[in-house]
Amino acid sequence: MPTPTPTPIPSPSPVPPACAPAPPAYALVATDLDGTLLRPDDTVGTRSRAALALAAAAAGARHLIVTGRPVPGVRALLADLAYTGLVVCGQGTQLYDADSARLLRSVTLDREAADTALGKLEAEVGAVFAAVDQDGPDGVTLIERGYRMPNPTLPALRVDSRDALWERPVIKVLVRHPELGDDALAAAARGAVGDLANVTMAGPGTVELAPYGVDKGTGIAAAAELLGIGPERTVAFGDMPNDLPMFRRSGHRVAMGNAHPELRAAADEVTATNAEDGVAVVLERLFG
C-alpha cells in the first residue's frame, strides 16, 4: 500500500508589526470669536464648549483662537474657558501664550503711515471717526470723539483729539464713517490706502487698518509652525472677510450661517449661526 503524501501545513501569515495610530484628519481647530464661537450675548455656549472638549479628547486636536480683538480684550474670555493655548490676536498682529500670559510676538503699525492713511481716506470719502488698539499685553483701545464702539462690552478710553491716538505704539486702527456702509468704506479704504496698511472688514461697523502684509493668515501660520501642524490638518471657522486669510491657510473652511457673503463663497461648507452653536454642529460630526 503506497504511503500517503502528507498534506503540507500552510505557514502562518506574518503578523504585521505594531503601528502607531494614524494622526487625526484635523489636528487644529481654529476659531474666530465674535460672530463665530461667541454667541450674540458674548458667551460661549455649553454645546460649543462640549464639542471643543470632544475634539481634544477624541483626537487630541488643539484649539486655536484667532481674533481681531487685542490681547486685553480676550483675557476674561480665556479665563472663563480655562484656555491655555496660543491665541492669535489683533488681526494677526499679536501671538499670545495664554498659559504663560506672555506676548510671544507683536507687529506694530507705523503711526505716521496710519495718520497718512486716514488723511488719504478722508480725501476720498470725507471725515471719518477713528480708534486705535495700542500695542502690548496691557494696551488700551482709544477712541476719538464721534467714534462708536461696535461692541459695547469691550472697554475703550475716549480722547480729545486724533493726535492723542498716536501717543503710544499701536497695532491697528479702526475706522467708521457717518454714512457709508462697511463694504463701501472698506473698498474706498483699499483704494486710498494702498500699501500704507492692510485693510479688512472684521464685523459690523468694524473696518480696520493693520500693518501691511499682516492678517489672520500670517498669524495662524506663525501659531501652526510653533505647534508643528500643517494647513491641511487645520479646520477653520469664521464669519467675516477678515477671516479669508485664515481660510487660505486651512484645509477645511467653515463659514457660519450668519457669515458675510464673501466668506460664504470661499467656504467648503456653511454651518448654523453662532446663536445656534454652529461650531459645535461641525465638530460633533468631525470628531464624534
C-alpha positions in Angstrom: 0.0 0.0 0.0 1.5 3.3 -1.0 2.4 5.7 1.7 0.1 8.7 1.6 1.7 12.0 0.8 1.3 14.3 3.8 -0.8 17.5 3.2 1.5 20.5 3.6 0.6 22.7 6.5 0.5 26.4 5.4 2.9 28.7 7.1 1.1 31.2 9.3 0.6 34.6 7.9 3.2 37.0 9.1 2.0 39.2 12.0 2.1 42.8 11.0 4.3 44.9 13.2 2.5 47.2 15.6 1.8 50.6 14.0 1.3 54.0 15.6 -2.2 55.2 15.3 -2.9 57.4 12.3 -2.9 61.1 13.1 -6.4 62.7 13.2 -7.7 64.2 10.0 -7.8 67.6 11.7 -5.3 68.4 14.5 -6.0 72.1 14.8 -9.4 73.8 15.3 -9.1 77.5 14.5 -12.0 79.6 15.6 -12.8 83.3 15.2 -14.6 84.8 18.3 -17.1 87.5 17.5 -19.9 86.2 15.3 -18.4 82.7 15.3 -17.5 80.9 18.6 -19.2 83.6 20.7 -22.9 83.8 20.8 -24.7 87.2 20.4 -24.5 87.7 24.1 -20.7 87.4 24.0 -20.6 84.0 25.7 -19.5 80.5 24.5 -22.5 78.1 24.6 -22.4 74.9 26.5 -22.7 72.8 23.4 -19.7 74.5 21.8 -17.6 74.0 25.0 -18.5 70.3 24.9 -17.7 70.0 21.2 -14.2 71.6 21.7 -13.6 69.2 24.6 -14.8 66.3 22.4 -12.3 67.3 19.7 -9.5 67.4 22.2 -10.4 64.1 23.9 -11.3 62.1 20.8 -8.4 63.1 18.5 -6.0 65.3 20.5 -6.9 68.3 18.4 -5.7 71.7 19.5 -8.0 74.7 19.7 -6.5 78.0 18.4 -8.4 81.2 18.9 -7.8 83.6 16.0 -9.4 87.0 16.7 -9.4 90.7 15.8 -9.5 91.6 19.4 -6.3 92.7 21.1 -4.9 90.7 24.0 -6.6 92.8 26.7 -9.9 92.2 25.0 -9.7 88.3 25.3 -8.2 87.7 28.8 -11.5 87.4 30.6 -12.9 85.0 28.0 -9.7 82.9 28.1 -10.1 82.6 31.9 -13.7 81.6 31.5 -12.8 78.9 29.0 -9.8 77.7 31.1 -7.9 78.2 27.8 -4.2 77.7 28.0 -3.1 77.5 24.3 -1.9 80.1 21.8 -4.0 83.0 20.7 -3.7 85.0 17.5 -4.9 88.5 18.4 -5.3 91.9 16.8 -5.9 90.6 13.2 -2.7 88.6 13.3 -0.5 91.4 14.8 -0.1 89.6 18.2 0.7 86.0 19.1 -0.1 85.4 22.8 0.6 82.4 25.0 -2.3 82.1 27.4 -0.6 79.5 29.6 2.4 81.8 30.5 0.4 85.1 30.0 3.2 86.1 27.6 3.1 88.0 24.4 5.3 86.0 22.0 5.2 88.3 19.0 3.8 91.7 18.2 3.8 93.8 14.9 3.0 97.5 15.2 1.5 99.8 12.6 3.7 102.8 11.8 1.9 105.7 13.3 2.9 108.2 10.7 1.8 105.9 8.0 -1.5 105.3 9.8 -2.2 109.0 10.1 -1.3 109.5 6.4 -3.6 106.6 5.5 -6.5 108.2 7.4 -5.9 111.5 5.6 -5.9 109.8 2.2 -9.2 108.0 3.1 -10.8 111.3 4.2 -9.8 112.9 1.0 -11.9 110.3 -0.8 -14.9 109.9 1.4 -15.0 112.9 3.8 -14.5 112.9 7.6 -14.2 109.5 9.4 -14.1 108.6 13.0 -11.1 106.6 14.2 -10.0 104.4 17.1 -6.7 102.5 17.8 -5.7 99.4 19.7 -2.4 100.1 21.5 0.5 97.7 21.4 1.3 95.4 24.3 -0.5 92.9 26.7 -2.0 95.9 28.6 -2.6 98.2 25.6 -5.7 100.4 25.7 -8.3 101.0 23.0 -8.5 104.7 22.4 -11.5 106.3 20.5 -11.8 109.8 19.2 -14.9 111.9 19.5 -17.7 110.6 17.3 -16.4 107.0 17.2 -18.9 104.5 18.5 -17.7 101.1 19.7 -19.4 98.3 17.7 -19.1 96.0 20.7 -20.1 97.9 23.8 -18.8 95.2 26.1 -15.2 96.0 25.2 -13.6 98.8 27.2 -12.4 101.9 25.5 -11.0 105.3 26.5 -12.1 108.5 24.7 -9.5 111.1 23.7 -10.0 114.7 22.8 -8.0 114.8 19.5 -6.7 112.5 16.8 -3.1 113.3 17.7 -3.8 111.6 21.1 -4.3 108.4 19.2 -0.6 108.2 18.3 1.0 108.9 21.7 1.9 105.2 22.1 2.7 102.4 19.5 -0.5 100.8 18.0 -1.2 97.5 16.3 -4.3 98.7 14.3 -6.7 101.5 13.5 -10.5 101.1 13.5 -12.5 103.4 11.2 -16.1 104.3 10.9 -18.0 106.6 8.5 -21.2 108.5 9.4 -22.9 107.4 6.2 -21.0 104.7 4.2 -21.7 101.1 4.9 -18.9 98.7 5.8 -18.4 97.2 2.3 -18.3 100.6 0.7 -15.9 102.0 3.3 -13.6 99.0 3.1 -13.5 99.3 -0.7 -12.7 103.0 -0.5 -10.0 102.4 2.1 -8.3 99.8 0.0 -8.2 102.2 -3.0 -7.0 105.1 -0.9 -4.5 103.5 1.5 -2.5 101.3 -0.9 0.5 99.7 0.8 0.4 102.0 3.8 -1.7 99.5 5.7 -3.7 96.2 5.3 -7.5 97.0 5.1 -10.0 94.5 6.3 -13.6 94.3 7.5 -13.9 92.5 10.8 -17.5 92.8 11.7 -20.5 95.2 11.5 -19.1 98.7 11.9 -15.6 97.4 12.0 -13.3 98.4 9.1 -9.7 98.2 10.2 -6.2 99.2 9.1 -3.4 96.8 10.2 0.3 96.6 9.3 0.7 95.9 5.6 1.2 92.2 4.9 -0.2 91.2 8.3 -3.5 89.4 8.7 -5.1 86.4 10.3 -3.4 84.2 7.7 0.1 85.2 8.8 -1.0 84.9 12.4 -2.3 81.4 12.1 0.8 80.4 10.1 3.0 81.5 12.9 1.0 79.7 15.5 0.7 76.5 13.4 4.5 76.5 12.9 5.1 76.6 16.7 2.6 73.7 17.1 4.0 71.7 14.2 0.7 71.4 12.4 0.3 71.9 8.7 -2.5 73.8 6.9 -4.0 70.5 5.6 -4.8 69.4 9.1 -6.5 72.6 10.2 -10.2 73.3 10.2 -11.2 76.9 10.5 -14.4 78.7 11.4 -15.2 82.3 10.6 -17.9 84.9 9.7 -16.4 88.0 8.2 -14.0 88.9 5.3 -11.1 89.3 7.8 -11.3 85.5 8.1 -10.4 85.0 4.4 -6.6 84.9 5.0 -7.2 82.3 7.8 -9.3 80.2 5.3 -6.5 80.2 2.8 -4.2 78.6 5.4 -6.6 75.9 6.4 -7.5 72.5 5.0 -11.2 72.8 5.7 -13.1 76.1 5.8 -16.4 76.6 7.6 -18.5 79.7 7.3 -21.1 80.5 9.9 -24.8 80.7 8.9 -24.6 84.4 9.8 -21.4 84.9 7.7 -20.7 87.7 5.2 -21.5 86.6 1.6 -17.8 87.0 0.7 -16.8 84.5 3.3 -19.6 82.1 2.5 -18.4 82.0 -1.1 -14.9 80.9 0.0 -16.1 78.2 2.4 -16.1 74.4 2.0 -19.4 74.4 4.0 -21.8 76.6 5.8 -22.9 75.7 9.3 -25.5 77.0 11.6 -25.3 80.5 13.0 -23.3 81.5 16.1 -26.5 81.8 18.0 -27.2 78.1 17.2 -23.7 76.8 18.1 -22.7 76.3 14.5 -19.1 75.5 15.5 -20.4 72.6 17.6 -22.5 71.2 14.8 -19.4 70.7 12.6 -17.1 69.5 15.4 -19.6 66.9 16.5 -19.6 65.4 13.0 -15.9 65.5 12.5 -14.9 64.2 15.9 -17.9 62.4 17.3 
